[in-house]
Amino acid sequence: MRASRLLSVLLLLQNRGRMTADELAAELEVSVRTVYRDIEALSAAGVPVYADRGRSGGYQLVDGYRTRLTGLTEEEARSLSLAGLPAAASELGLGTVLAAAQLKLYAALPADLRDRAATVSQRFYLDVPGWHRGIESLPQLAEVAEAVWQTRRLRIDYRRWGNQQVTREIEPLGLILKGGNWYLAARCEDSDRTYRISRIEALTTLEPFTRPADFDLAAYWRDWSEQFERRMYPRTAVVRLSPLARVLVPFYLGGVGARALDTADEPDEDGWIRMELPVEQGRPAIGELLRFGPGLQVLEPASLRDELAEAIREMAAHYG
């Protein structure tokens, strides 16, 4: 563990130049006293690191010194696919591993390319979750991820919709991060299924299994998402939308609404459009449509018009 940290200190100084003990301690998540000991160990090993005293001082390497100890470990190479998702890497237990892998990559780059890479990281940031939502904090996620990496079966206690708890033995095939929520694609009883990680109450790691050679995680998730949307929006409403409501469709209904907009009629003289809008079943559909306020008018089916009109009458009664 210490050898890995010493290499990290060396690479930090190589990539960033002068750094204070406090900066090194914060980067490595250790105490300042530990940094002092690590610097002494590097000096004793012949690494030309020296200290500048004073308020603006710090540690740095002799100009021109570069280490060639930049080989990636298996975990570090694995973590590089999450280089743009630091929060997700942390959830998977790969946060410090990812940082070490990035350090090694920077150290292996020529100076001009290293400067460009640093500039990009300072000027672009990817924030995955939508507004008002965060990435779920899941203590069991790292263990599930390890089972995916190691291709090992899991026995899980899973809470289904309606709070029904079931026990399943599954073969984990891949993890998906969707809108701040983690999902697991897994094979159970010869069929591929999707499990929401936050609903896994407990798990036990079992024996290895043979991963199906023909399984494509990206293709599976696309197909599953399309089927999920069809189940979520089994009805279609013919509606009229004002210019403002038309702009709000993607915000209120996401990709389903955005795709429906592509089939809308041309605007009339007042800017209203007529289109077919996928809607949920029962009361959730009423709530979704009421979000648009007076900017939406349901034309068909008549049953949905009646449900919406009744809901509006009940709301009006609350306000006299």
NULUMLUM-766595 format. One record per residue (C-alpha): residue number from 0; residue in one letter; chain; x, y, z. Coordinates in Angstrom, 2 decimals. Layout:
// residues N
<pt pos="NUM" code="A" unit="A" xx="X" yy="Y" zz="Z"/>
...
This chain:
// residues 320
<pt pos="0" code="M" unit="A" xx="0.00" yy="0.00" zz="0.00"/>
<pt pos="1" code="R" unit="A" xx="2.80" yy="2.43" zz="0.91"/>
<pt pos="2" code="A" unit="A" xx="4.70" yy="1.65" zz="-2.28"/>
<pt pos="3" code="S" unit="A" xx="1.62" yy="2.61" zz="-4.29"/>
<pt pos="4" code="R" unit="A" xx="1.30" yy="5.85" zz="-2.34"/>
<pt pos="5" code="L" unit="A" xx="4.98" yy="6.72" zz="-2.83"/>
<pt pos="6" code="L" unit="A" xx="4.51" yy="6.28" zz="-6.57"/>
<pt pos="7" code="S" unit="A" xx="1.47" yy="8.54" zz="-6.41"/>
<pt pos="8" code="V" unit="A" xx="3.49" yy="11.24" zz="-4.63"/>
<pt pos="9" code="L" unit="A" xx="6.19" yy="10.95" zz="-7.27"/>
<pt pos="10" code="L" unit="A" xx="3.72" yy="11.17" zz="-10.15"/>
<pt pos="11" code="L" unit="A" xx="1.87" yy="14.10" zz="-8.59"/>
<pt pos="12" code="L" unit="A" xx="5.10" yy="16.07" zz="-8.33"/>
<pt pos="13" code="Q" unit="A" xx="6.08" yy="15.08" zz="-11.86"/>
<pt pos="14" code="N" unit="A" xx="2.74" yy="16.10" zz="-13.35"/>
<pt pos="15" code="R" unit="A" xx="1.96" yy="19.23" zz="-11.34"/>
<pt pos="16" code="G" unit="A" xx="5.32" yy="20.63" zz="-10.34"/>
<pt pos="17" code="R" unit="A" xx="5.60" yy="22.22" zz="-6.92"/>
<pt pos="18" code="M" unit="A" xx="3.01" yy="21.05" zz="-4.34"/>
<pt pos="19" code="T" unit="A" xx="2.77" yy="21.78" zz="-0.63"/>
<pt pos="20" code="A" unit="A" xx="2.53" yy="19.08" zz="2.01"/>
<pt pos="21" code="D" unit="A" xx="-1.08" yy="20.10" zz="2.65"/>
<pt pos="22" code="E" unit="A" xx="-1.95" yy="19.74" zz="-1.05"/>
<pt pos="23" code="L" unit="A" xx="-0.33" yy="16.31" zz="-1.23"/>
<pt pos="24" code="A" unit="A" xx="-2.09" yy="15.19" zz="1.94"/>
<pt pos="25" code="A" unit="A" xx="-5.48" yy="16.31" zz="0.58"/>
<pt pos="26" code="E" unit="A" xx="-4.87" yy="14.61" zz="-2.78"/>
<pt pos="27" code="L" unit="A" xx="-3.80" yy="11.32" zz="-1.20"/>
<pt pos="28" code="E" unit="A" xx="-6.28" yy="11.47" zz="1.71"/>
<pt pos="29" code="V" unit="A" xx="-3.53" yy="11.03" zz="4.33"/>
<pt pos="30" code="S" unit="A" xx="-2.09" yy="13.18" zz="7.12"/>
<pt pos="31" code="V" unit="A" xx="0.58" yy="15.83" zz="6.54"/>
<pt pos="32" code="R" unit="A" xx="2.87" yy="13.83" zz="8.83"/>
<pt pos="33" code="T" unit="A" xx="2.50" yy="10.86" zz="6.47"/>
<pt pos="34" code="V" unit="A" xx="3.49" yy="13.10" zz="3.54"/>
<pt pos="35" code="Y" unit="A" xx="6.65" yy="14.16" zz="5.39"/>
<pt pos="36" code="R" unit="A" xx="7.60" yy="10.48" zz="5.90"/>
<pt pos="37" code="D" unit="A" xx="6.88" yy="9.65" zz="2.26"/>
<pt pos="38" code="I" unit="A" xx="9.06" yy="12.53" zz="1.02"/>
<pt pos="39" code="E" unit="A" xx="11.89" yy="11.33" zz="3.25"/>
<pt pos="40" code="A" unit="A" xx="11.49" yy="7.78" zz="1.87"/>
<pt pos="41" code="L" unit="A" xx="11.65" yy="9.05" zz="-1.72"/>
<pt pos="42" code="S" unit="A" xx="14.78" yy="11.06" zz="-0.99"/>
<pt pos="43" code="A" unit="A" xx="16.39" yy="8.03" zz="0.68"/>
<pt pos="44" code="A" unit="A" xx="15.60" yy="5.99" zz="-2.45"/>
<pt pos="45" code="G" unit="A" xx="17.50" yy="8.48" zz="-4.63"/>
<pt pos="46" code="V" unit="A" xx="14.58" yy="10.44" zz="-6.06"/>
<pt pos="47" code="P" unit="A" xx="15.74" yy="14.07" zz="-6.51"/>
<pt pos="48" code="V" unit="A" xx="12.94" yy="15.77" zz="-4.57"/>
<pt pos="49" code="Y" unit="A" xx="13.66" yy="18.96" zz="-2.65"/>
<pt pos="50" code="A" unit="A" xx="11.73" yy="21.47" zz="-0.56"/>
<pt pos="51" code="D" unit="A" xx="11.34" yy="25.22" zz="-0.99"/>
<pt pos="52" code="R" unit="A" xx="10.83" yy="26.91" zz="2.35"/>
<pt pos="53" code="G" unit="A" xx="8.49" yy="29.77" zz="3.08"/>
<pt pos="54" code="R" unit="A" xx="4.81" yy="30.61" zz="2.55"/>
<pt pos="55" code="S" unit="A" xx="4.89" yy="29.90" zz="-1.20"/>
<pt pos="56" code="G" unit="A" xx="7.20" yy="26.92" zz="-0.89"/>
<pt pos="57" code="G" unit="A" xx="6.57" yy="23.23" zz="-1.36"/>
<pt pos="58" code="Y" unit="A" xx="8.07" yy="20.05" zz="-2.72"/>
<pt pos="59" code="Q" unit="A" xx="9.20" yy="19.56" zz="-6.29"/>
<pt pos="60" code="L" unit="A" xx="11.47" yy="17.40" zz="-8.41"/>
<pt pos="61" code="V" unit="A" xx="14.75" yy="18.47" zz="-9.96"/>
<pt pos="62" code="D" unit="A" xx="14.00" yy="19.87" zz="-13.44"/>
<pt pos="63" code="G" unit="A" xx="14.04" yy="17.18" zz="-16.10"/>
<pt pos="64" code="Y" unit="A" xx="13.54" yy="14.24" zz="-13.76"/>
<pt pos="65" code="R" unit="A" xx="10.87" yy="11.80" zz="-14.97"/>
<pt pos="66" code="T" unit="A" xx="9.97" yy="8.37" zz="-13.66"/>
<pt pos="67" code="R" unit="A" xx="9.17" yy="5.53" zz="-16.04"/>
<pt pos="68" code="L" unit="A" xx="7.17" yy="3.60" zz="-13.45"/>
<pt pos="69" code="T" unit="A" xx="3.89" yy="4.28" zz="-15.22"/>
<pt pos="70" code="G" unit="A" xx="2.52" yy="0.78" zz="-15.81"/>
<pt pos="71" code="L" unit="A" xx="-1.21" yy="0.43" zz="-15.07"/>
<pt pos="72" code="T" unit="A" xx="-2.51" yy="-2.23" zz="-12.70"/>
<pt pos="73" code="E" unit="A" xx="-5.54" yy="-4.30" zz="-13.71"/>
<pt pos="74" code="E" unit="A" xx="-7.86" yy="-2.26" zz="-11.46"/>
<pt pos="75" code="E" unit="A" xx="-6.50" yy="1.04" zz="-12.78"/>
<pt pos="76" code="A" unit="A" xx="-6.98" yy="-0.01" zz="-16.39"/>
<pt pos="77" code="R" unit="A" xx="-10.49" yy="-1.13" zz="-15.51"/>
<pt pos="78" code="S" unit="A" xx="-11.29" yy="2.23" zz="-13.95"/>
<pt pos="79" code="L" unit="A" xx="-10.31" yy="4.28" zz="-17.03"/>
<pt pos="80" code="S" unit="A" xx="-13.70" yy="3.67" zz="-18.64"/>
<pt pos="81" code="L" unit="A" xx="-15.11" yy="5.82" zz="-15.83"/>
<pt pos="82" code="A" unit="A" xx="-12.61" yy="8.65" zz="-16.28"/>
<pt pos="83" code="G" unit="A" xx="-15.40" yy="11.14" zz="-17.03"/>
<pt pos="84" code="L" unit="A" xx="-17.58" yy="9.91" zz="-14.16"/>
<pt pos="85" code="P" unit="A" xx="-15.66" yy="10.49" zz="-10.93"/>
<pt pos="86" code="A" unit="A" xx="-18.76" yy="10.20" zz="-8.74"/>
<pt pos="87" code="A" unit="A" xx="-19.73" yy="6.91" zz="-10.38"/>
<pt pos="88" code="A" unit="A" xx="-16.19" yy="5.57" zz="-9.97"/>
<pt pos="89" code="S" unit="A" xx="-16.34" yy="6.45" zz="-6.29"/>
<pt pos="90" code="E" unit="A" xx="-19.66" yy="4.60" zz="-5.91"/>
<pt pos="91" code="L" unit="A" xx="-18.05" yy="1.52" zz="-7.45"/>
<pt pos="92" code="G" unit="A" xx="-15.15" yy="1.70" zz="-5.01"/>
<pt pos="93" code="L" unit="A" xx="-12.73" yy="2.80" zz="-7.75"/>
<pt pos="94" code="G" unit="A" xx="-12.28" yy="6.46" zz="-6.84"/>
<pt pos="95" code="T" unit="A" xx="-8.68" yy="6.29" zz="-5.61"/>
<pt pos="96" code="V" unit="A" xx="-7.82" yy="3.69" zz="-8.24"/>
<pt pos="97" code="L" unit="A" xx="-9.08" yy="5.98" zz="-11.00"/>
<pt pos="98" code="A" unit="A" xx="-7.03" yy="8.86" zz="-9.63"/>
<pt pos="99" code="A" unit="A" xx="-3.89" yy="6.69" zz="-9.66"/>
<pt pos="100" code="A" unit="A" xx="-4.56" yy="5.54" zz="-13.23"/>
<pt pos="101" code="Q" unit="A" xx="-5.01" yy="9.12" zz="-14.43"/>
<pt pos="102" code="L" unit="A" xx="-1.76" yy="10.14" zz="-12.75"/>
<pt pos="103" code="K" unit="A" xx="0.11" yy="7.39" zz="-14.57"/>
<pt pos="104" code="L" unit="A" xx="-1.41" yy="8.38" zz="-17.88"/>
<pt pos="105" code="Y" unit="A" xx="-0.47" yy="12.02" zz="-17.39"/>
<pt pos="106" code="A" unit="A" xx="3.06" yy="11.01" zz="-16.44"/>
<pt pos="107" code="A" unit="A" xx="3.43" yy="9.00" zz="-19.65"/>
<pt pos="108" code="L" unit="A" xx="2.35" yy="11.92" zz="-21.87"/>
<pt pos="109" code="P" unit="A" xx="4.75" yy="14.43" zz="-23.42"/>
<pt pos="110" code="A" unit="A" xx="4.65" yy="17.81" zz="-21.68"/>
<pt pos="111" code="D" unit="A" xx="2.55" yy="19.58" zz="-24.34"/>
<pt pos="112" code="L" unit="A" xx="-0.10" yy="16.84" zz="-24.44"/>
<pt pos="113" code="R" unit="A" xx="-0.14" yy="16.67" zz="-20.65"/>
<pt pos="114" code="D" unit="A" xx="-0.86" yy="20.41" zz="-20.53"/>
<pt pos="115" code="R" unit="A" xx="-3.70" yy="20.03" zz="-23.04"/>
<pt pos="116" code="A" unit="A" xx="-5.25" yy="17.17" zz="-21.07"/>
<pt pos="117" code="A" unit="A" xx="-5.09" yy="19.24" zz="-17.89"/>
<pt pos="118" code="T" unit="A" xx="-6.72" yy="22.18" zz="-19.68"/>
<pt pos="119" code="V" unit="A" xx="-9.64" yy="20.01" zz="-20.83"/>
<pt pos="120" code="S" unit="A" xx="-10.23" yy="18.65" zz="-17.32"/>
<pt pos="121" code="Q" unit="A" xx="-10.27" yy="22.21" zz="-15.96"/>
<pt pos="122" code="R" unit="A" xx="-12.78" yy="23.49" zz="-18.52"/>
<pt pos="123" code="F" unit="A" xx="-15.25" yy="20.64" zz="-19.01"/>
<pt pos="124" code="Y" unit="A" xx="-17.14" yy="18.73" zz="-16.34"/>
<pt pos="125" code="L" unit="A" xx="-19.72" yy="15.97" zz="-16.75"/>
<pt pos="126" code="D" unit="A" xx="-22.54" yy="15.95" zz="-14.17"/>
<pt pos="127" code="V" unit="A" xx="-24.68" yy="12.88" zz="-14.79"/>
<pt pos="128" code="P" unit="A" xx="-27.78" yy="13.12" zz="-12.54"/>
<pt pos="129" code="G" unit="A" xx="-30.70" yy="15.35" zz="-13.48"/>
<pt pos="130" code="W" unit="A" xx="-31.70" yy="18.36" zz="-11.41"/>
<pt pos="131" code="H" unit="A" xx="-33.16" yy="17.67" zz="-7.96"/>
<pt pos="132" code="R" unit="A" xx="-31.64" yy="14.19" zz="-8.00"/>
<pt pos="133" code="G" unit="A" xx="-28.33" yy="12.79" zz="-6.86"/>
<pt pos="134" code="I" unit="A" xx="-26.42" yy="9.61" zz="-7.53"/>
<pt pos="135" code="E" unit="A" xx="-27.71" yy="6.98" zz="-5.11"/>
<pt pos="136" code="S" unit="A" xx="-25.43" yy="6.07" zz="-2.22"/>
<pt pos="137" code="L" unit="A" xx="-25.40" yy="2.28" zz="-2.24"/>
<pt pos="138" code="P" unit="A" xx="-23.20" yy="0.34" zz="0.18"/>
<pt pos="139" code="Q" unit="A" xx="-23.71" yy="-2.92" zz="-1.75"/>
<pt pos="140" code="L" unit="A" xx="-22.83" yy="-1.47" zz="-5.15"/>
<pt pos="141" code="A" unit="A" xx="-19.09" yy="-2.12" zz="-4.87"/>
<pt pos="142" code="E" unit="A" xx="-19.73" yy="-5.78" zz="-4.01"/>
<pt pos="143" code="V" unit="A" xx="-22.11" yy="-6.16" zz="-6.96"/>
<pt pos="144" code="A" unit="A" xx="-19.52" yy="-4.52" zz="-9.22"/>
<pt pos="145" code="E" unit="A" xx="-16.85" yy="-6.92" zz="-8.00"/>
<pt pos="146" code="A" unit="A" xx="-19.10" yy="-9.86" zz="-8.86"/>
<pt pos="147" code="V" unit="A" xx="-19.53" yy="-8.39" zz="-12.35"/>
<pt pos="148" code="W" unit="A" xx="-15.75" yy="-8.00" zz="-12.75"/>
<pt pos="149" code="Q" unit="A" xx="-15.01" yy="-11.48" zz="-11.41"/>
<pt pos="150" code="T" unit="A" xx="-17.95" yy="-13.20" zz="-13.17"/>
<pt pos="151" code="R" unit="A" xx="-19.37" yy="-14.72" zz="-9.99"/>
<pt pos="152" code="R" unit="A" xx="-22.98" yy="-15.63" zz="-9.21"/>
<pt pos="153" code="L" unit="A" xx="-24.92" yy="-13.73" zz="-6.56"/>
<pt pos="154" code="R" unit="A" xx="-27.75" yy="-14.69" zz="-4.24"/>
<pt pos="155" code="I" unit="A" xx="-29.79" yy="-11.56" zz="-3.60"/>
<pt pos="156" code="D" unit="A" xx="-32.74" yy="-10.62" zz="-1.40"/>
<pt pos="157" code="Y" unit="A" xx="-34.62" yy="-8.23" zz="-3.68"/>
<pt pos="158" code="R" unit="A" xx="-37.51" yy="-5.89" zz="-2.92"/>
<pt pos="159" code="R" unit="A" xx="-39.83" yy="-5.79" zz="-5.90"/>
<pt pos="160" code="W" unit="A" xx="-42.42" yy="-3.12" zz="-6.67"/>
<pt pos="161" code="G" unit="A" xx="-45.10" yy="-3.25" zz="-4.00"/>
<pt pos="162" code="N" unit="A" xx="-42.47" yy="-4.11" zz="-1.36"/>
<pt pos="163" code="Q" unit="A" xx="-42.65" yy="-7.83" zz="-2.10"/>
<pt pos="164" code="Q" unit="A" xx="-39.30" yy="-9.42" zz="-1.15"/>
<pt pos="165" code="V" unit="A" xx="-37.93" yy="-12.35" zz="-3.14"/>
<pt pos="166" code="T" unit="A" xx="-34.68" yy="-14.31" zz="-3.14"/>
<pt pos="167" code="R" unit="A" xx="-32.96" yy="-14.95" zz="-6.46"/>
<pt pos="168" code="E" unit="A" xx="-29.73" yy="-16.52" zz="-7.66"/>
<pt pos="169" code="I" unit="A" xx="-28.44" yy="-14.48" zz="-10.57"/>
<pt pos="170" code="E" unit="A" xx="-25.49" yy="-14.21" zz="-12.94"/>
<pt pos="171" code="P" unit="A" xx="-24.49" yy="-10.51" zz="-13.01"/>
<pt pos="172" code="L" unit="A" xx="-23.61" yy="-9.35" zz="-16.53"/>
<pt pos="173" code="G" unit="A" xx="-23.26" yy="-5.59" zz="-16.38"/>
<pt pos="174" code="L" unit="A" xx="-23.98" yy="-2.34" zz="-14.53"/>
<pt pos="175" code="I" unit="A" xx="-25.86" yy="0.65" zz="-15.94"/>
<pt pos="176" code="L" unit="A" xx="-26.00" yy="4.18" zz="-14.52"/>
<pt pos="177" code="K" unit="A" xx="-29.20" yy="5.87" zz="-15.71"/>
<pt pos="178" code="G" unit="A" xx="-30.15" yy="9.36" zz="-14.50"/>
<pt pos="179" code="G" unit="A" xx="-28.32" yy="8.90" zz="-11.19"/>
<pt pos="180" code="N" unit="A" xx="-29.77" yy="5.42" zz="-10.56"/>
<pt pos="181" code="W" unit="A" xx="-27.78" yy="2.17" zz="-10.79"/>
<pt pos="182" code="Y" unit="A" xx="-29.19" yy="-0.94" zz="-12.48"/>
<pt pos="183" code="L" unit="A" xx="-27.83" yy="-4.46" zz="-12.83"/>
<pt pos="184" code="A" unit="A" xx="-28.33" yy="-6.56" zz="-15.96"/>
<pt pos="185" code="A" unit="A" xx="-28.28" yy="-10.22" zz="-14.93"/>
<pt pos="186" code="R" unit="A" xx="-29.31" yy="-13.66" zz="-16.09"/>
<pt pos="187" code="C" unit="A" xx="-31.81" yy="-15.49" zz="-13.88"/>
<pt pos="188" code="E" unit="A" xx="-33.52" yy="-18.78" zz="-14.75"/>
<pt pos="189" code="D" unit="A" xx="-32.29" yy="-18.60" zz="-18.37"/>
<pt pos="190" code="S" unit="A" xx="-33.66" yy="-15.11" zz="-19.01"/>
<pt pos="191" code="D" unit="A" xx="-32.00" yy="-11.68" zz="-18.91"/>
<pt pos="192" code="R" unit="A" xx="-33.48" yy="-9.31" zz="-16.35"/>
<pt pos="193" code="T" unit="A" xx="-32.85" yy="-5.86" zz="-14.88"/>
<pt pos="194" code="Y" unit="A" xx="-32.57" yy="-5.15" zz="-11.16"/>
<pt pos="195" code="R" unit="A" xx="-32.40" yy="-1.76" zz="-9.49"/>
<pt pos="196" code="I" unit="A" xx="-29.42" yy="-1.81" zz="-7.13"/>
<pt pos="197" code="S" unit="A" xx="-31.19" yy="0.23" zz="-4.44"/>
<pt pos="198" code="R" unit="A" xx="-33.74" yy="-2.60" zz="-4.10"/>
<pt pos="199" code="I" unit="A" xx="-31.13" yy="-5.24" zz="-3.27"/>
<pt pos="200" code="E" unit="A" xx="-31.55" yy="-5.73" zz="0.49"/>
<pt pos="201" code="A" unit="A" xx="-28.75" yy="-8.29" zz="0.98"/>
<pt pos="202" code="L" unit="A" xx="-26.42" yy="-10.38" zz="-1.16"/>
<pt pos="203" code="T" unit="A" xx="-24.03" yy="-13.30" zz="-1.01"/>
<pt pos="204" code="T" unit="A" xx="-21.25" yy="-13.92" zz="-3.53"/>
<pt pos="205" code="L" unit="A" xx="-21.28" yy="-17.47" zz="-4.92"/>
<pt pos="206" code="E" unit="A" xx="-19.23" yy="-19.55" zz="-7.35"/>
<pt pos="207" code="P" unit="A" xx="-17.95" yy="-18.36" zz="-10.78"/>
<pt pos="208" code="F" unit="A" xx="-20.06" yy="-18.79" zz="-13.90"/>
<pt pos="209" code="T" unit="A" xx="-19.42" yy="-18.72" zz="-17.64"/>
<pt pos="210" code="R" unit="A" xx="-20.40" yy="-15.39" zz="-19.12"/>
<pt pos="211" code="P" unit="A" xx="-22.48" yy="-15.73" zz="-22.32"/>
<pt pos="212" code="A" unit="A" xx="-20.26" yy="-14.80" zz="-25.25"/>
<pt pos="213" code="D" unit="A" xx="-23.12" yy="-13.21" zz="-27.21"/>
<pt pos="214" code="F" unit="A" xx="-24.30" yy="-10.83" zz="-24.49"/>
<pt pos="215" code="D" unit="A" xx="-24.05" yy="-7.15" zz="-25.54"/>
<pt pos="216" code="L" unit="A" xx="-24.74" yy="-4.85" zz="-22.60"/>
<pt pos="217" code="A" unit="A" xx="-25.43" yy="-1.71" zz="-24.67"/>
<pt pos="218" code="A" unit="A" xx="-27.82" yy="-3.54" zz="-27.01"/>
<pt pos="219" code="Y" unit="A" xx="-29.57" yy="-5.20" zz="-24.06"/>
<pt pos="220" code="W" unit="A" xx="-30.11" yy="-1.88" zz="-22.31"/>
<pt pos="221" code="R" unit="A" xx="-31.48" yy="-0.22" zz="-25.46"/>
<pt pos="222" code="D" unit="A" xx="-34.00" yy="-3.03" zz="-25.96"/>
<pt pos="223" code="W" unit="A" xx="-34.96" yy="-3.13" zz="-22.28"/>
<pt pos="224" code="S" unit="A" xx="-35.42" yy="0.66" zz="-22.15"/>
<pt pos="225" code="E" unit="A" xx="-37.71" yy="0.63" zz="-25.19"/>
<pt pos="226" code="Q" unit="A" xx="-39.81" yy="-2.17" zz="-23.71"/>
<pt pos="227" code="F" unit="A" xx="-39.95" yy="-0.35" zz="-20.36"/>
<pt pos="228" code="E" unit="A" xx="-41.21" yy="2.81" zz="-22.04"/>
<pt pos="229" code="R" unit="A" xx="-43.91" yy="0.87" zz="-23.85"/>
<pt pos="230" code="R" unit="A" xx="-45.05" yy="-0.64" zz="-20.54"/>
<pt pos="231" code="M" unit="A" xx="-44.95" yy="2.75" zz="-18.82"/>
<pt pos="232" code="Y" unit="A" xx="-46.92" yy="4.51" zz="-21.58"/>
<pt pos="233" code="P" unit="A" xx="-49.51" yy="2.01" zz="-22.86"/>
<pt pos="234" code="R" unit="A" xx="-52.03" yy="4.64" zz="-23.97"/>
<pt pos="235" code="T" unit="A" xx="-51.90" yy="7.36" zz="-26.61"/>
<pt pos="236" code="A" unit="A" xx="-53.69" yy="10.68" zz="-26.29"/>
<pt pos="237" code="V" unit="A" xx="-54.40" yy="13.06" zz="-29.17"/>
<pt pos="238" code="V" unit="A" xx="-53.70" yy="16.54" zz="-27.81"/>
<pt pos="239" code="R" unit="A" xx="-53.30" yy="20.18" zz="-28.81"/>
<pt pos="240" code="L" unit="A" xx="-50.30" yy="22.02" zz="-27.38"/>
<pt pos="241" code="S" unit="A" xx="-49.57" yy="25.74" zz="-27.11"/>
<pt pos="242" code="P" unit="A" xx="-46.14" yy="27.04" zz="-28.18"/>
<pt pos="243" code="L" unit="A" xx="-44.99" yy="27.07" zz="-24.53"/>
<pt pos="244" code="A" unit="A" xx="-46.33" yy="23.60" zz="-23.80"/>
<pt pos="245" code="R" unit="A" xx="-44.56" yy="22.28" zz="-26.88"/>
<pt pos="246" code="V" unit="A" xx="-41.24" yy="23.52" zz="-25.47"/>
<pt pos="247" code="L" unit="A" xx="-42.01" yy="21.84" zz="-22.13"/>
<pt pos="248" code="V" unit="A" xx="-42.73" yy="18.38" zz="-23.57"/>
<pt pos="249" code="P" unit="A" xx="-39.11" yy="17.09" zz="-23.42"/>
<pt pos="250" code="F" unit="A" xx="-38.70" yy="18.44" zz="-19.88"/>
<pt pos="251" code="Y" unit="A" xx="-41.89" yy="16.85" zz="-18.57"/>
<pt pos="252" code="L" unit="A" xx="-41.91" yy="13.61" zz="-20.56"/>
<pt pos="253" code="G" unit="A" xx="-38.23" yy="13.06" zz="-21.40"/>
<pt pos="254" code="G" unit="A" xx="-37.20" yy="11.08" zz="-24.45"/>
<pt pos="255" code="V" unit="A" xx="-40.71" yy="9.65" zz="-24.94"/>
<pt pos="256" code="G" unit="A" xx="-42.16" yy="13.12" zz="-25.37"/>
<pt pos="257" code="A" unit="A" xx="-39.26" yy="14.35" zz="-27.51"/>
<pt pos="258" code="R" unit="A" xx="-39.71" yy="11.47" zz="-29.96"/>
<pt pos="259" code="A" unit="A" xx="-43.46" yy="12.09" zz="-30.10"/>
<pt pos="260" code="L" unit="A" xx="-42.81" yy="15.72" zz="-31.04"/>
<pt pos="261" code="D" unit="A" xx="-41.12" yy="14.55" zz="-34.23"/>
<pt pos="262" code="T" unit="A" xx="-44.50" yy="13.28" zz="-35.50"/>
<pt pos="263" code="A" unit="A" xx="-46.49" yy="16.43" zz="-34.63"/>
<pt pos="264" code="D" unit="A" xx="-48.53" yy="18.31" zz="-37.21"/>
<pt pos="265" code="E" unit="A" xx="-47.52" yy="21.75" zz="-38.45"/>
<pt pos="266" code="P" unit="A" xx="-48.49" yy="24.62" zz="-36.10"/>
<pt pos="267" code="D" unit="A" xx="-51.79" yy="26.39" zz="-36.77"/>
<pt pos="268" code="E" unit="A" xx="-52.09" yy="30.16" zz="-37.12"/>
<pt pos="269" code="D" unit="A" xx="-51.88" yy="30.56" zz="-33.32"/>
<pt pos="270" code="G" unit="A" xx="-48.80" yy="28.35" zz="-33.03"/>
<pt pos="271" code="W" unit="A" xx="-50.66" yy="25.38" zz="-31.49"/>
<pt pos="272" code="I" unit="A" xx="-49.80" yy="21.88" zz="-32.70"/>
<pt pos="273" code="R" unit="A" xx="-51.78" yy="18.66" zz="-32.80"/>
<pt pos="274" code="M" unit="A" xx="-49.94" yy="15.46" zz="-31.91"/>
<pt pos="275" code="E" unit="A" xx="-50.21" yy="11.98" zz="-30.43"/>
<pt pos="276" code="L" unit="A" xx="-48.73" yy="11.85" zz="-26.93"/>
<pt pos="277" code="P" unit="A" xx="-47.90" yy="8.60" zz="-25.04"/>
<pt pos="278" code="V" unit="A" xx="-49.46" yy="8.64" zz="-21.56"/>
<pt pos="279" code="E" unit="A" xx="-49.44" yy="6.40" zz="-18.51"/>
<pt pos="280" code="Q" unit="A" xx="-52.37" yy="4.38" zz="-17.23"/>
<pt pos="281" code="G" unit="A" xx="-54.83" yy="5.67" zz="-14.62"/>
<pt pos="282" code="R" unit="A" xx="-54.19" yy="8.58" zz="-12.24"/>
<pt pos="283" code="P" unit="A" xx="-50.50" yy="9.07" zz="-13.16"/>
<pt pos="284" code="A" unit="A" xx="-51.60" yy="10.12" zz="-16.66"/>
<pt pos="285" code="I" unit="A" xx="-53.81" yy="12.85" zz="-15.21"/>
<pt pos="286" code="G" unit="A" xx="-50.95" yy="14.22" zz="-13.17"/>
<pt pos="287" code="E" unit="A" xx="-48.63" yy="14.26" zz="-16.18"/>
<pt pos="288" code="L" unit="A" xx="-51.14" yy="16.11" zz="-18.35"/>
<pt pos="289" code="L" unit="A" xx="-52.11" yy="18.64" zz="-15.66"/>
<pt pos="290" code="R" unit="A" xx="-48.48" yy="19.77" zz="-15.48"/>
<pt pos="291" code="F" unit="A" xx="-49.01" yy="21.55" zz="-18.79"/>
<pt pos="292" code="G" unit="A" xx="-51.85" yy="23.67" zz="-17.38"/>
<pt pos="293" code="P" unit="A" xx="-54.01" yy="25.52" zz="-19.93"/>
<pt pos="294" code="G" unit="A" xx="-51.36" yy="24.94" zz="-22.61"/>
<pt pos="295" code="L" unit="A" xx="-52.64" yy="21.41" zz="-23.30"/>
<pt pos="296" code="Q" unit="A" xx="-56.04" yy="20.24" zz="-24.54"/>
<pt pos="297" code="V" unit="A" xx="-56.91" yy="16.53" zz="-24.80"/>
<pt pos="298" code="L" unit="A" xx="-58.95" yy="15.75" zz="-27.92"/>
<pt pos="299" code="E" unit="A" xx="-59.06" yy="11.94" zz="-27.75"/>
<pt pos="300" code="P" unit="A" xx="-59.90" yy="9.51" zz="-26.27"/>
<pt pos="301" code="A" unit="A" xx="-63.15" yy="10.76" zz="-24.78"/>
<pt pos="302" code="S" unit="A" xx="-62.60" yy="8.74" zz="-21.59"/>
<pt pos="303" code="L" unit="A" xx="-59.34" yy="10.54" zz="-20.89"/>
<pt pos="304" code="R" unit="A" xx="-60.99" yy="13.93" zz="-21.58"/>
<pt pos="305" code="D" unit="A" xx="-63.64" yy="13.05" zz="-19.01"/>
<pt pos="306" code="E" unit="A" xx="-61.05" yy="11.98" zz="-16.43"/>
<pt pos="307" code="L" unit="A" xx="-59.09" yy="15.18" zz="-16.93"/>
<pt pos="308" code="A" unit="A" xx="-62.20" yy="17.37" zz="-16.78"/>
<pt pos="309" code="E" unit="A" xx="-63.28" yy="15.71" zz="-13.51"/>
<pt pos="310" code="A" unit="A" xx="-59.84" yy="16.27" zz="-11.99"/>
<pt pos="311" code="I" unit="A" xx="-59.95" yy="19.95" zz="-13.01"/>
<pt pos="312" code="R" unit="A" xx="-63.44" yy="20.36" zz="-11.48"/>
<pt pos="313" code="E" unit="A" xx="-62.20" yy="18.86" zz="-8.22"/>
<pt pos="314" code="M" unit="A" xx="-59.21" yy="21.22" zz="-8.20"/>
<pt pos="315" code="A" unit="A" xx="-61.44" yy="24.23" zz="-8.93"/>
<pt pos="316" code="A" unit="A" xx="-63.66" yy="23.26" zz="-5.98"/>
<pt pos="317" code="H" unit="A" xx="-60.69" yy="23.59" zz="-3.64"/>
<pt pos="318" code="Y" unit="A" xx="-60.27" yy="27.23" zz="-4.65"/>
<pt pos="319" code="G" unit="A" xx="-63.97" yy="28.22" zz="-4.88"/>
